[in-house]
Amino acid sequence: MSAMEHVEALKTKHSDLDKLIAEEESRPHPDDIRINELKRQKLKIKDEINHLAHH
C-alpha cells in the first residue's frame, strides 16, 4: 500500500468515526465514555494523517 492509499484509508476511518460519534450523540441516553473513546481514536487518526502528509 502506498502512502497515498494509506492516507485515504485513514480518511475513510476518520469519516466512519464521525458517523459513529453522531449516531451515539443522537441517542436518547448517549454513552459519554464511548463518545470520548471514539473521539480519541479520531484524533489519533488525524494526527497520523497529518504526520504522513508532512513527510
C-alpha distance matrix in Angstrom:
0.0 3.8 6.6 8.1 6.0 6.4 10.0 10.6 10.0 12.3 14.7 15.0 15.9 18.2 19.9 20.3 22.0 24.2 25.4 26.1 28.1 30.0 30.9 32.1 34.1 35.8 37.1 40.8 40.2 36.7 35.4 35.1 33.4 30.6 30.4 30.2 27.4 25.3 26.0 25.1 21.7 21.3 22.4 20.0 17.0 18.8 19.2 15.6 14.8 17.7 16.7 13.3 15.2 17.9 16.1
3.8 0.0 3.8 5.4 5.2 6.2 8.7 9.9 10.6 12.4 14.3 15.5 16.7 18.3 20.1 21.2 22.7 24.5 26.1 27.1 28.7 30.6 31.8 33.1 34.7 36.5 38.2 41.9 41.3 37.7 36.5 36.0 34.4 31.8 31.1 30.8 28.3 26.2 26.3 25.4 22.3 21.5 22.1 19.9 16.9 17.9 18.2 14.7 13.4 15.8 14.8 11.1 12.5 15.0 13.2
6.6 3.8 0.0 3.8 5.5 5.0 6.2 8.7 9.8 10.5 12.3 14.3 15.3 16.3 18.4 19.9 21.0 22.6 24.6 25.7 26.8 28.8 30.4 31.5 32.8 34.8 36.6 40.2 39.6 35.9 34.7 33.8 32.3 29.9 29.0 28.3 26.2 24.1 23.8 22.8 20.0 18.9 19.1 17.0 14.2 14.8 14.7 11.4 10.0 12.1 11.1 7.4 8.8 11.4 9.8
8.1 5.4 3.8 0.0 3.8 5.4 5.1 6.3 8.7 9.9 10.6 12.5 14.4 15.1 16.6 18.5 20.0 21.1 22.9 24.5 25.7 27.2 28.9 30.4 31.6 33.3 35.4 39.0 38.7 35.1 34.3 33.5 32.4 29.8 28.6 28.3 26.4 23.9 23.5 23.1 20.3 18.6 19.1 17.7 14.4 14.5 15.3 12.5 9.9 12.1 12.3 8.7 8.7 12.0 11.4
6.0 5.2 5.5 3.8 0.0 3.8 5.4 5.1 6.2 8.6 9.8 10.6 12.5 14.1 15.3 16.6 18.5 20.0 21.3 22.7 24.4 26.0 27.2 28.8 30.4 31.9 33.7 37.4 37.2 33.6 32.8 32.4 31.2 28.4 27.5 27.5 25.3 22.7 22.9 22.7 19.4 18.1 19.3 17.7 14.2 15.1 16.4 13.3 11.2 14.2 14.5 11.1 11.8 15.2 14.6
6.4 6.2 5.0 5.4 3.8 0.0 3.8 5.4 5.1 6.2 8.6 9.9 10.6 12.2 14.3 15.3 16.6 18.5 20.2 21.1 22.5 24.5 25.8 27.0 28.6 30.5 32.1 35.8 35.1 31.5 30.4 29.8 28.3 25.7 24.9 24.7 22.3 20.0 20.2 19.5 16.3 15.4 16.3 14.4 11.1 12.5 13.4 10.0 8.7 12.0 11.9 8.9 10.6 13.8 13.2
10.0 8.7 6.2 5.1 5.4 3.8 0.0 3.8 5.4 5.0 6.2 8.7 9.8 10.3 12.3 14.2 15.2 16.5 18.6 19.9 20.9 22.7 24.4 25.7 26.8 28.8 30.7 34.3 33.9 30.2 29.3 28.4 27.3 24.8 23.5 23.2 21.4 18.8 18.4 18.1 15.2 13.5 14.2 12.9 9.5 9.8 11.1 8.4 5.9 9.1 9.9 7.2 7.9 11.5 11.9
10.6 9.9 8.7 6.3 5.1 5.4 3.8 0.0 3.8 5.4 5.0 6.3 8.7 9.7 10.6 12.4 14.3 15.3 16.8 18.6 20.0 21.3 22.8 24.5 25.8 27.3 29.3 33.0 32.9 29.4 28.9 28.4 27.6 24.8 23.4 23.7 22.0 19.0 18.9 19.3 16.2 14.2 15.7 15.0 11.2 11.6 13.8 11.6 8.8 12.0 13.5 10.9 10.9 14.7 15.4
10.0 10.6 9.8 8.7 6.2 5.1 5.4 3.8 0.0 3.8 5.4 5.1 6.4 8.6 9.9 10.6 12.5 14.4 15.6 16.6 18.5 20.2 21.2 22.7 24.5 26.0 27.7 31.4 31.1 27.6 26.7 26.5 25.5 22.4 21.6 22.0 19.8 16.9 17.5 17.7 14.2 12.9 14.9 13.8 10.1 11.7 13.9 11.4 9.7 13.4 14.5 12.2 13.2 16.8 17.1
12.3 12.4 10.5 9.9 8.6 6.2 5.0 5.4 3.8 0.0 3.8 5.3 5.0 6.1 8.6 9.7 10.5 12.4 14.4 15.2 16.4 18.5 19.9 21.0 22.4 24.4 26.1 29.7 29.1 25.5 24.5 23.9 22.7 20.0 18.9 18.9 16.9 14.2 14.3 14.2 11.0 9.5 11.2 10.1 6.4 8.0 10.3 8.1 6.8 10.5 11.8 10.4 11.6 14.9 15.6
14.7 14.3 12.3 10.6 9.8 8.6 6.2 5.0 5.4 3.8 0.0 3.8 5.4 4.9 6.2 8.6 9.8 10.6 12.6 14.3 15.3 16.7 18.5 20.0 21.1 22.8 24.9 28.6 28.3 24.8 24.3 23.7 23.2 20.4 18.7 19.1 17.7 14.5 14.2 15.0 12.3 9.7 11.5 11.6 7.9 8.0 11.1 10.0 7.6 10.7 13.0 11.8 11.8 15.3 16.7
15.0 15.5 14.3 12.5 10.6 9.9 8.7 6.3 5.1 5.3 3.8 0.0 3.8 5.4 5.1 6.2 8.6 9.8 10.8 12.5 14.3 15.5 16.7 18.5 20.0 21.3 23.2 27.0 27.0 23.6 23.3 23.2 22.8 19.6 18.3 19.3 17.7 14.2 14.8 16.0 12.9 10.8 13.5 13.6 10.0 11.0 14.3 13.0 11.1 14.4 16.5 15.1 15.3 18.9 20.1
15.9 16.7 15.3 14.4 12.5 10.6 9.8 8.7 6.4 5.0 5.4 3.8 0.0 3.8 5.4 5.0 6.2 8.7 9.9 10.5 12.2 14.3 15.3 16.4 18.3 20.0 21.5 25.2 24.7 21.2 20.5 20.3 19.5 16.3 15.4 16.2 14.2 11.0 12.0 12.8 9.5 8.1 11.2 11.0 7.8 9.8 12.9 11.7 10.9 14.3 16.0 15.2 16.2 19.4 20.5
18.2 18.3 16.3 15.1 14.1 12.2 10.3 9.7 8.6 6.1 4.9 5.4 3.8 0.0 3.8 5.5 5.2 6.4 8.9 10.0 10.6 12.5 14.4 15.4 16.5 18.6 20.5 24.1 23.6 20.0 19.5 18.8 18.3 15.6 13.8 14.4 13.1 9.7 9.6 10.9 8.4 5.6 8.5 9.3 6.5 7.2 10.8 10.7 9.6 12.4 14.7 14.6 15.0 18.0 19.7
19.9 20.1 18.4 16.6 15.3 14.3 12.3 10.6 9.9 8.6 6.2 5.1 5.4 3.8 0.0 3.8 5.4 5.0 6.5 8.8 9.9 10.7 12.6 14.4 15.4 16.8 19.0 22.7 22.8 19.4 19.6 19.3 19.5 16.5 14.5 15.9 15.1 11.4 11.5 13.6 11.4 8.6 11.6 13.0 10.2 10.4 14.2 14.2 12.5 15.1 17.8 17.4 17.3 20.5 22.4
20.3 21.2 19.9 18.5 16.6 15.3 14.2 12.4 10.6 9.7 8.6 6.2 5.0 5.5 3.8 0.0 3.8 5.4 5.2 6.3 8.7 9.9 10.7 12.5 14.3 15.5 17.1 20.9 20.9 17.7 17.6 18.0 17.9 14.5 13.2 15.1 13.8 10.1 11.4 13.5 11.0 9.2 12.8 13.8 11.4 12.6 16.1 15.8 14.8 17.8 20.0 19.5 20.0 23.2 24.7
22.0 22.7 21.0 20.0 18.5 16.6 15.2 14.3 12.5 10.5 9.8 8.6 6.2 5.2 5.4 3.8 0.0 3.8 5.3 5.0 6.1 8.5 9.7 10.5 12.1 14.2 15.7 19.3 18.7 15.2 14.7 14.6 14.4 11.2 9.7 11.3 10.2 6.4 7.7 10.0 7.9 6.3 10.0 11.3 9.8 11.1 14.3 14.7 14.4 17.0 19.1 19.4 20.1 22.9 24.5
24.2 24.5 22.6 21.1 20.0 18.5 16.5 15.3 14.4 12.4 10.6 9.8 8.7 6.4 5.0 5.4 3.8 0.0 3.8 5.5 5.2 6.2 8.6 10.0 10.6 12.3 14.7 18.1 18.1 14.7 15.1 14.7 15.4 12.6 10.1 12.0 12.0 8.3 8.3 11.4 10.3 7.7 10.8 13.1 11.7 11.7 15.3 16.3 15.4 17.4 20.1 20.5 20.6 23.3 25.5
25.4 26.1 24.6 22.9 21.3 20.2 18.6 16.8 15.6 14.4 12.6 10.8 9.9 8.9 6.5 5.2 5.3 3.8 0.0 3.8 5.4 5.1 6.1 8.6 9.9 10.6 12.7 16.4 16.9 13.9 14.8 15.4 16.3 13.1 11.2 13.9 13.8 10.1 11.1 14.3 13.0 11.0 14.3 16.3 14.7 15.2 18.8 19.4 18.4 20.7 23.4 23.4 23.5 26.5 28.5
26.1 27.1 25.7 24.5 22.7 21.1 19.9 18.6 16.6 15.2 14.3 12.5 10.5 10.0 8.8 6.3 5.0 5.5 3.8 0.0 3.8 5.5 5.1 6.2 8.6 9.9 11.0 14.8 14.6 11.4 11.7 12.6 13.2 9.7 8.5 11.5 11.0 7.7 9.7 12.7 11.4 10.5 14.0 15.7 14.7 15.9 19.0 19.6 19.4 21.8 24.0 24.3 25.0 27.8 29.5
28.1 28.7 26.8 25.7 24.4 22.5 20.9 20.0 18.5 16.4 15.3 14.3 12.2 10.6 9.9 8.7 6.1 5.2 5.4 3.8 0.0 3.8 5.4 5.2 6.1 8.6 10.2 13.6 13.1 9.6 10.0 10.0 11.2 8.4 5.9 8.9 9.6 6.6 7.4 11.0 10.8 9.7 12.5 14.9 14.5 15.1 18.1 19.4 19.3 21.2 23.6 24.4 24.9 27.3 29.4
30.0 30.6 28.8 27.2 26.0 24.5 22.7 21.3 20.2 18.5 16.7 15.5 14.3 12.5 10.7 9.9 8.5 6.2 5.1 5.5 3.8 0.0 3.8 5.5 5.1 6.2 8.9 12.2 12.9 10.0 11.7 12.1 14.1 11.6 9.0 12.1 13.3 10.4 10.8 14.5 14.4 12.6 15.4 18.0 17.3 17.4 20.7 22.1 21.4 23.2 25.9 26.6 26.6 29.2 31.5
30.9 31.8 30.4 28.9 27.2 25.8 24.4 22.8 21.2 19.9 18.5 16.7 15.3 14.4 12.6 10.7 9.7 8.6 6.1 5.1 5.4 3.8 0.0 3.8 5.5 5.3 6.7 10.4 11.3 8.9 10.7 12.3 14.1 11.2 9.7 13.4 14.0 11.4 12.8 16.2 15.8 14.7 17.8 20.0 19.3 20.0 23.2 24.2 23.8 25.9 28.4 28.9 29.1 31.9 33.9
32.1 33.1 31.5 30.4 28.8 27.0 25.7 24.5 22.7 21.0 20.0 18.5 16.4 15.4 14.4 12.5 10.5 10.0 8.6 6.2 5.2 5.5 3.8 0.0 3.8 5.5 5.5 8.9 8.5 5.5 6.9 8.6 10.5 8.0 6.8 10.7 11.6 9.8 11.4 14.6 14.7 14.4 17.2 19.3 19.2 20.1 22.9 24.2 24.3 26.3 28.5 29.4 30.0 32.4 34.4
34.1 34.7 32.8 31.6 30.4 28.6 26.8 25.8 24.5 22.4 21.1 20.0 18.3 16.5 15.4 14.3 12.1 10.6 9.9 8.6 6.1 5.1 5.5 3.8 0.0 3.8 5.5 8.1 8.1 5.4 7.9 8.4 11.4 9.9 7.5 10.9 12.9 11.3 11.7 15.2 16.1 15.2 17.4 20.1 20.3 20.5 23.2 25.0 25.0 26.4 29.0 30.1 30.3 32.6 34.9
35.8 36.5 34.8 33.3 31.9 30.5 28.8 27.3 26.0 24.4 22.8 21.3 20.0 18.6 16.8 15.5 14.2 12.3 10.6 9.9 8.6 6.2 5.3 5.5 3.8 0.0 3.8 6.5 8.3 7.1 10.4 11.7 14.7 13.0 11.1 14.6 16.4 14.5 15.2 18.7 19.2 18.1 20.6 23.3 23.0 23.2 26.3 27.9 27.5 29.1 31.8 32.7 32.7 35.1 37.5
37.1 38.2 36.6 35.4 33.7 32.1 30.7 29.3 27.7 26.1 24.9 23.2 21.5 20.5 19.0 17.1 15.7 14.7 12.7 11.0 10.2 8.9 6.7 5.5 5.5 3.8 0.0 3.8 5.4 5.3 8.6 11.0 13.7 12.2 11.4 15.0 16.4 15.1 16.5 19.7 20.1 19.7 22.3 24.6 24.6 25.3 28.2 29.6 29.5 31.3 33.8 34.7 35.0 37.5 39.6
40.8 41.9 40.2 39.0 37.4 35.8 34.3 33.0 31.4 29.7 28.6 27.0 25.2 24.1 22.7 20.9 19.3 18.1 16.4 14.8 13.6 12.2 10.4 8.9 8.1 6.5 3.8 0.0 3.8 6.2 9.6 12.0 15.0 14.3 13.7 16.9 18.8 18.0 19.2 22.2 23.1 22.8 25.1 27.5 27.9 28.4 31.1 32.7 32.8 34.4 36.9 38.0 38.3 40.6 42.8
40.2 41.3 39.6 38.7 37.2 35.1 33.9 32.9 31.1 29.1 28.3 27.0 24.7 23.6 22.8 20.9 18.7 18.1 16.9 14.6 13.1 12.9 11.3 8.5 8.1 8.3 5.4 3.8 0.0 3.8 6.5 8.9 11.8 11.7 11.6 14.5 16.4 16.3 17.5 20.1 21.3 21.6 23.6 25.8 26.6 27.4 29.7 31.4 32.0 33.5 35.6 37.0 37.6 39.7 41.8
36.7 37.7 35.9 35.1 33.6 31.5 30.2 29.4 27.6 25.5 24.8 23.6 21.2 20.0 19.4 17.7 15.2 14.7 13.9 11.4 9.6 10.0 8.9 5.5 5.4 7.1 5.3 6.2 3.8 0.0 3.8 6.0 8.9 8.3 7.9 10.9 12.8 12.5 13.7 16.4 17.6 17.8 19.9 22.0 22.8 23.6 25.9 27.6 28.2 29.7 31.8 33.2 33.9 36.0 38.0
35.4 36.5 34.7 34.3 32.8 30.4 29.3 28.9 26.7 24.5 24.3 23.3 20.5 19.5 19.6 17.6 14.7 15.1 14.8 11.7 10.0 11.7 10.7 6.9 7.9 10.4 8.6 9.6 6.5 3.8 0.0 3.8 5.5 5.4 6.3 8.8 10.1 10.8 12.4 14.3 15.6 16.6 18.5 20.2 21.4 22.6 24.5 26.1 27.1 28.7 30.4 31.9 32.9 34.9 36.7
35.1 36.0 33.8 33.5 32.4 29.8 28.4 28.4 26.5 23.9 23.7 23.2 20.3 18.8 19.3 18.0 14.6 14.7 15.4 12.6 10.0 12.1 12.3 8.6 8.4 11.7 11.0 12.0 8.9 6.0 3.8 0.0 3.8 5.4 5.0 6.1 8.6 9.8 10.4 12.1 14.2 15.1 16.3 18.3 19.9 20.7 22.4 24.3 25.5 26.7 28.4 30.2 31.2 32.8 34.8
33.4 34.4 32.3 32.4 31.2 28.3 27.3 27.6 25.5 22.7 23.2 22.8 19.5 18.3 19.5 17.9 14.4 15.4 16.3 13.2 11.2 14.1 14.1 10.5 11.4 14.7 13.7 15.0 11.8 8.9 5.5 3.8 0.0 3.8 5.5 5.2 6.2 8.7 9.9 10.5 12.4 14.2 15.3 16.6 18.6 19.9 21.1 22.8 24.4 25.8 27.0 28.8 30.3 31.8 33.4
30.6 31.8 29.9 29.8 28.4 25.7 24.8 24.8 22.4 20.0 20.4 19.6 16.3 15.6 16.5 14.5 11.2 12.6 13.1 9.7 8.4 11.6 11.2 8.0 9.9 13.0 12.2 14.3 11.7 8.3 5.4 5.4 3.8 0.0 3.8 5.4 5.1 6.1 8.5 9.8 10.6 12.2 14.2 15.3 16.6 18.3 20.0 21.2 22.6 24.4 25.7 27.1 28.5 30.5 32.0
30.4 31.1 29.0 28.6 27.5 24.9 23.5 23.4 21.6 18.9 18.7 18.3 15.4 13.8 14.5 13.2 9.7 10.1 11.2 8.5 5.9 9.0 9.7 6.8 7.5 11.1 11.4 13.7 11.6 7.9 6.3 5.0 5.5 3.8 0.0 3.8 5.5 5.1 6.1 8.5 9.9 10.4 12.2 14.2 15.4 16.3 18.3 20.0 20.9 22.4 24.2 25.8 26.7 28.6 30.5
30.2 30.8 28.3 28.3 27.5 24.7 23.2 23.7 22.0 18.9 19.1 19.3 16.2 14.4 15.9 15.1 11.3 12.0 13.9 11.5 8.9 12.1 13.4 10.7 10.9 14.6 15.0 16.9 14.5 10.9 8.8 6.1 5.2 5.4 3.8 0.0 3.8 5.5 5.1 6.1 8.6 9.7 10.4 12.3 14.3 15.1 16.4 18.4 19.9 20.9 22.4 24.4 25.5 27.0 28.8
27.4 28.3 26.2 26.4 25.3 22.3 21.4 22.0 19.8 16.9 17.7 17.7 14.2 13.1 15.1 13.8 10.2 12.0 13.8 11.0 9.6 13.3 14.0 11.6 12.9 16.4 16.4 18.8 16.4 12.8 10.1 8.6 6.2 5.1 5.5 3.8 0.0 3.8 5.4 5.0 6.3 8.6 9.9 10.6 12.5 14.2 15.4 16.7 18.5 20.0 21.1 22.7 24.4 26.0 27.4
25.3 26.2 24.1 23.9 22.7 20.0 18.8 19.0 16.9 14.2 14.5 14.2 11.0 9.7 11.4 10.1 6.4 8.3 10.1 7.7 6.6 10.4 11.4 9.8 11.3 14.5 15.1 18.0 16.3 12.5 10.8 9.8 8.7 6.1 5.1 5.5 3.8 0.0 3.8 5.4 5.1 6.1 8.7 9.9 10.6 12.3 14.3 15.4 16.5 18.4 19.9 21.2 22.4 24.5 26.1
26.0 26.3 23.8 23.5 22.9 20.2 18.4 18.9 17.5 14.3 14.2 14.8 12.0 9.6 11.5 11.4 7.7 8.3 11.1 9.7 7.4 10.8 12.8 11.4 11.7 15.2 16.5 19.2 17.5 13.7 12.4 10.4 9.9 8.5 6.1 5.1 5.4 3.8 0.0 3.8 5.4 4.9 6.1 8.6 9.8 10.4 12.2 14.2 15.1 16.4 18.2 19.9 20.8 22.6 24.5
25.1 25.4 22.8 23.1 22.7 19.5 18.1 19.3 17.7 14.2 15.0 16.0 12.8 10.9 13.6 13.5 10.0 11.4 14.3 12.7 11.0 14.5 16.2 14.6 15.2 18.7 19.7 22.2 20.1 16.4 14.3 12.1 10.5 9.8 8.5 6.1 5.0 5.4 3.8 0.0 3.8 5.4 5.2 6.2 8.7 9.9 10.6 12.5 14.3 15.4 16.5 18.5 20.0 21.3 22.9
21.7 22.3 20.0 20.3 19.4 16.3 15.2 16.2 14.2 11.0 12.3 12.9 9.5 8.4 11.4 11.0 7.9 10.3 13.0 11.4 10.8 14.4 15.8 14.7 16.1 19.2 20.1 23.1 21.3 17.6 15.6 14.2 12.4 10.6 9.9 8.6 6.3 5.1 5.4 3.8 0.0 3.8 5.5 5.1 6.3 8.6 9.9 10.7 12.4 14.3 15.3 16.6 18.3 20.2 21.4
21.3 21.5 18.9 18.6 18.1 15.4 13.5 14.2 12.9 9.5 9.7 10.8 8.1 5.6 8.6 9.2 6.3 7.7 11.0 10.5 9.7 12.6 14.7 14.4 15.2 18.1 19.7 22.8 21.6 17.8 16.6 15.1 14.2 12.2 10.4 9.7 8.6 6.1 4.9 5.4 3.8 0.0 3.8 5.5 5.2 6.2 8.7 9.9 10.5 12.4 14.2 15.4 16.4 18.5 20.3
22.4 22.1 19.1 19.1 19.3 16.3 14.2 15.7 14.9 11.2 11.5 13.5 11.2 8.5 11.6 12.8 10.0 10.8 14.3 14.0 12.5 15.4 17.8 17.2 17.4 20.6 22.3 25.1 23.6 19.9 18.5 16.3 15.3 14.2 12.2 10.4 9.9 8.7 6.1 5.2 5.5 3.8 0.0 3.8 5.4 5.0 6.1 8.6 9.8 10.5 12.2 14.2 15.1 16.6 18.5
20.0 19.9 17.0 17.7 17.7 14.4 12.9 15.0 13.8 10.1 11.6 13.6 11.0 9.3 13.0 13.8 11.3 13.1 16.3 15.7 14.9 18.0 20.0 19.3 20.1 23.3 24.6 27.5 25.8 22.0 20.2 18.3 16.6 15.3 14.2 12.3 10.6 9.9 8.6 6.2 5.1 5.5 3.8 0.0 3.8 5.5 5.2 6.3 8.7 10.0 10.5 12.4 14.2 15.6 16.8
17.0 16.9 14.2 14.4 14.2 11.1 9.5 11.2 10.1 6.4 7.9 10.0 7.8 6.5 10.2 11.4 9.8 11.7 14.7 14.7 14.5 17.3 19.3 19.2 20.3 23.0 24.6 27.9 26.6 22.8 21.4 19.9 18.6 16.6 15.4 14.3 12.5 10.6 9.8 8.7 6.3 5.2 5.4 3.8 0.0 3.8 5.4 5.0 6.1 8.6 9.7 10.5 12.1 14.3 15.5
18.8 17.9 14.8 14.5 15.1 12.5 9.8 11.6 11.7 8.0 8.0 11.0 9.8 7.2 10.4 12.6 11.1 11.7 15.2 15.9 15.1 17.4 20.0 20.1 20.5 23.2 25.3 28.4 27.4 23.6 22.6 20.7 19.9 18.3 16.3 15.1 14.2 12.3 10.4 9.9 8.6 6.2 5.0 5.5 3.8 0.0 3.8 5.4 5.1 6.2 8.5 9.9 10.4 12.4 14.5
19.2 18.2 14.7 15.3 16.4 13.4 11.1 13.8 13.9 10.3 11.1 14.3 12.9 10.8 14.2 16.1 14.3 15.3 18.8 19.0 18.1 20.7 23.2 22.9 23.2 26.3 28.2 31.1 29.7 25.9 24.5 22.4 21.1 20.0 18.3 16.4 15.4 14.3 12.2 10.6 9.9 8.7 6.1 5.2 5.4 3.8 0.0 3.8 5.5 5.1 6.1 8.6 9.8 10.7 12.5
15.6 14.7 11.4 12.5 13.3 10.0 8.4 11.6 11.4 8.1 10.0 13.0 11.7 10.7 14.2 15.8 14.7 16.3 19.4 19.6 19.4 22.1 24.2 24.2 25.0 27.9 29.6 32.7 31.4 27.6 26.1 24.3 22.8 21.2 20.0 18.4 16.7 15.4 14.2 12.5 10.7 9.9 8.6 6.3 5.0 5.4 3.8 0.0 3.8 5.4 5.0 6.1 8.5 10.0 10.8
14.8 13.4 10.0 9.9 11.2 8.7 5.9 8.8 9.7 6.8 7.6 11.1 10.9 9.6 12.5 14.8 14.4 15.4 18.4 19.4 19.3 21.4 23.8 24.3 25.0 27.5 29.5 32.8 32.0 28.2 27.1 25.5 24.4 22.6 20.9 19.9 18.5 16.5 15.1 14.3 12.4 10.5 9.8 8.7 6.1 5.1 5.5 3.8 0.0 3.8 5.4 5.2 6.0 8.7 10.2
17.7 15.8 12.1 12.1 14.2 12.0 9.1 12.0 13.4 10.5 10.7 14.4 14.3 12.4 15.1 17.8 17.0 17.4 20.7 21.8 21.2 23.2 25.9 26.3 26.4 29.1 31.3 34.4 33.5 29.7 28.7 26.7 25.8 24.4 22.4 20.9 20.0 18.4 16.4 15.4 14.3 12.4 10.5 10.0 8.6 6.2 5.1 5.4 3.8 0.0 3.8 5.5 5.0 6.2 8.8
16.7 14.8 11.1 12.3 14.5 11.9 9.9 13.5 14.5 11.8 13.0 16.5 16.0 14.7 17.8 20.0 19.1 20.1 23.4 24.0 23.6 25.9 28.4 28.5 29.0 31.8 33.8 36.9 35.6 31.8 30.4 28.4 27.0 25.7 24.2 22.4 21.1 19.9 18.2 16.5 15.3 14.2 12.2 10.5 9.7 8.5 6.1 5.0 5.4 3.8 0.0 3.8 5.5 5.4 6.5
13.3 11.1 7.4 8.7 11.1 8.9 7.2 10.9 12.2 10.4 11.8 15.1 15.2 14.6 17.4 19.5 19.4 20.5 23.4 24.3 24.4 26.6 28.9 29.4 30.1 32.7 34.7 38.0 37.0 33.2 31.9 30.2 28.8 27.1 25.8 24.4 22.7 21.2 19.9 18.5 16.6 15.4 14.2 12.4 10.5 9.9 8.6 6.1 5.2 5.5 3.8 0.0 3.8 5.5 5.3
15.2 12.5 8.8 8.7 11.8 10.6 7.9 10.9 13.2 11.6 11.8 15.3 16.2 15.0 17.3 20.0 20.1 20.6 23.5 25.0 24.9 26.6 29.1 30.0 30.3 32.7 35.0 38.3 37.6 33.9 32.9 31.2 30.3 28.5 26.7 25.5 24.4 22.4 20.8 20.0 18.3 16.4 15.1 14.2 12.1 10.4 9.8 8.5 6.0 5.0 5.5 3.8 0.0 3.8 5.7
17.9 15.0 11.4 12.0 15.2 13.8 11.5 14.7 16.8 14.9 15.3 18.9 19.4 18.0 20.5 23.2 22.9 23.3 26.5 27.8 27.3 29.2 31.9 32.4 32.6 35.1 37.5 40.6 39.7 36.0 34.9 32.8 31.8 30.5 28.6 27.0 26.0 24.5 22.6 21.3 20.2 18.5 16.6 15.6 14.3 12.4 10.7 10.0 8.7 6.2 5.4 5.5 3.8 0.0 3.8
16.1 13.2 9.8 11.4 14.6 13.2 11.9 15.4 17.1 15.6 16.7 20.1 20.5 19.7 22.4 24.7 24.5 25.5 28.5 29.5 29.4 31.5 33.9 34.4 34.9 37.5 39.6 42.8 41.8 38.0 36.7 34.8 33.4 32.0 30.5 28.8 27.4 26.1 24.5 22.9 21.4 20.3 18.5 16.8 15.5 14.5 12.5 10.8 10.2 8.8 6.5 5.3 5.7 3.8 0.0
